[in-house]
Amino acid sequence: MRKIWIIRFSDGTIGSCYGTRSGAAEIAELRKEDYGGSYTIEGGENDGERA
């Protein structure tokens, strides 16, 4: 099941990623230098799909 992940970068920028946690981590790794150098991933909320 796909989920919505929230990526919080150290400069205060917030992004989201629809998919897997590992996919969100890949995107965050690619962008972390642009947004402060570190990040946390939160969430995993269901996007409303039924299993």
Residue, then its C-alpha position, 0 to 999 in steps of 0.5 A: m500500500r502506498k502512503i504519504w510521507i512528510i519530509r522535514f528538512s533542517d532549514g524548515t522546508i517541508g515536502s511530501c512524497y507519495g509511495t514507499r518510505s525508501g522512495a521518500a528517503e531517496i528523494a530526501e537524500l537527493r535534495k538535502e544539500d539544497y535544504g540545510g543538509s539533513y532531514t527527517i521523514e514522518g508519517g506513513e499516513n494512508d492516502g485513502e486507498r482501500a486495501 
